[in-house]
Amino acid sequence: MKEYGDFISEEDRMTIAAIRDFVKEEIVPIRQQLDEDEDRKLVHLVLDGLAEMGLHKRGLPESLGGLRTNAVSLTVGYEEVARGDCGIAMTMSVPAWVFGPAMRAHNERVVNDLCPPYCGDEFVEACQGMTEPAGGCNIESAEYRGKTIQTRARLEGSEWVINGAKQFPSGASVSDVYLITCTTDPELMEEGIALIYVPADTPGLSFSKPENKMGMRFTDVNASIYLDDVRVPMEYRASKEPMKDFQSFRNFLSWGRLSSAAFAVGAAQAALDIALEFTGQRYYDGKLVRQHGLQANMLADMIIGVESARFYYLTVASMFDNRKVYGSPYTDEQIARATGAKLYAADMAVKVCNMAMELTGSYGYMKDYNIEKYLRDCKIIQLWEGGGQLGRIDVARGHYEMMPFV
Ligand SMILES: Cc1cc2nc3c(=O)[nH]c(=O)nc-3n(C[C@H](O)[C@H](O)[C@H](O)COP(=O)(O)OP(=O)(O)OC[C@H]3O[C@@H](n4cnc5c(N)ncnc54)[C@H](O)[C@@H]3O)c2cc1C
């Protein structure tokens, strides 16, 4: 646990030790089965096992039995789980992400109606739908300020009526609650952004078949969401104050990207560990592979990558935990920091997994060695939440003023 330095508390150390045991015993031995677990029975067994430790309640309302936590504790927990499987870490992180806006707005109706099952003994999936068929980046982009959101919500009496579609959200079709990013009027820009909770059994809500994808194949389910005259009580909008929904929308980006950095570091650490073990057992030219300068050089670069990405996300997480000094996570500056940590960690993880494969030769290409799974899983972290290109624009925006493009 020394790798986390002084960022973590004594309590964190105990939690990490428990997660580490669980990952070693319950996830690592079935990593490949999770990748082929089409009916998701094993996936839910693992998620329920993590729930037994209370991890699913972190960040959820204390009034319902949820657990108060901070950004450092949350993210190191994600990294630990991701060392076993980063799709599991991702799925486990979603409920806190989804209920964050209602909690920020003190929305008792949403908390009391929809959140209790998430604080129960079993893990329940949730979904945050932002991306649309016409594009993910143009919804997330600060340039467009909500103008390009096509999912419309109109108030009719005491109900929101929602029409539109979402593309790819994690947990789509398998969740109990959906938080849908809508606009009440695109001309209102950020003031028009409305985050509205939709229970899974609401008439008018339907889904495509799950996507068939490269990684996180069954640990995270992605599908299209269709909203056809979906009606929910007007209190299901996260906040009554429009700009607060906009801030929560920006919070999705900062928390999502910071968490993504931890998932990527977990995957990279796992690939590095496999490469270290393999090169510590295999010989060429009379010496262990890892004792050759060429390979030691590669391993050193991998170690430097993993450690620097870890300290990057931990530093940003500790800044999230000190709002008096660094401001709220939704500010341009904090989004830039979280995005930088995510871009750095995701690029590093893909590179480290590739290098691990080179160090293990054809063995690493085989499923039995798991490197190919970590490589497939972590590739999406580079692409989601705005990808590398919008991400870099957000980093630049947070550090100097940019001319608007639109
Ligand atoms: C496994 C998985 C999980 C996901 N989970 C979720 C989720 O939980 N919730 C959710 O809402 N979505 C989710 N997504 C969707 C994901 O976040 C988006 O796909 C991603 O943000 C990119 O959007 P896009 O695919 O529409 O690509 P586009 O936005 O069409 O981008 C295509 C290309 O153009 C570039 N580009 C486009 N616009 C800009 C811009 N303004 N500035 C710079 N570059 C730009 C992009 O970088 C990219 O290279 C998930 C996707 C996957 C595969």
The ligand as a Gaussian input file, in Angstrom:
#p B3LYP/6-31G(d) Opt

LIG

0 1
 C      -18.107000       1.418000     -22.858000
 C      -18.695000       2.791000     -22.986000
 C      -19.248000       3.406000     -21.867000
 C      -19.862000       4.650000     -21.996000
 N      -20.495000       5.205000     -20.912000
 C      -21.245000       6.323000     -21.070000
 C      -22.078000       6.819000     -20.012000
 O      -22.128000       6.233000     -18.918000
 N      -22.844000       7.903000     -20.252000
 C      -22.836000       8.559000     -21.442000
 O      -23.569000       9.527000     -21.600000
 N      -22.036000       8.137000     -22.474000
 C      -21.266000       7.031000     -22.310000
 N      -20.486000       6.566000     -23.348000
 C      -20.367000       7.350000     -24.567000
 C      -19.002000       8.070000     -24.675000
 O      -18.771000       8.919000     -23.582000
 C      -18.991000       8.846000     -26.001000
 O      -19.077000       7.883000     -27.035000
 C      -17.749000       9.696000     -26.174000
 O      -17.816000      10.841000     -25.345000
 C      -17.515000      10.168000     -27.618000
 O      -18.706000      10.551000     -28.241000
 P      -19.050000       9.984000     -29.711000
 O      -18.804000       8.522000     -29.680000
 O      -20.415000      10.445000     -30.071000
 O      -17.985000      10.615000     -30.662000
 P      -18.037000      12.083000     -31.330000
 O      -18.449000      13.085000     -30.291000
 O      -18.841000      12.034000     -32.563000
 O      -16.512000      12.295000     -31.664000
 C      -15.886000      11.718000     -32.855000
 C      -14.497000      12.294000     -32.994000
 O      -14.552000      13.706000     -33.141000
 C      -13.868000      14.352000     -32.073000
 N      -14.680000      15.507000     -31.616000
 C      -16.022000      15.644000     -31.724000
 N      -16.421000      16.811000     -31.204000
 C      -15.333000      17.419000     -30.741000
 C      -15.091000      18.663000     -30.093000
 N      -16.076000      19.530000     -29.818000
 N      -13.826000      18.990000     -29.776000
 C      -12.806000      18.141000     -30.056000
 N      -12.969000      16.941000     -30.655000
 C      -14.214000      16.593000     -31.010000
 C      -13.717000      13.309000     -30.973000
 O      -12.592000      13.503000     -30.156000
 C      -13.618000      12.035000     -31.775000
 O      -12.285000      11.832000     -32.172000
 C      -19.863000       5.326000     -23.247000
 C      -19.284000       4.707000     -24.369000
 C      -18.735000       3.448000     -24.244000
 C      -18.196000       2.794000     -25.479000

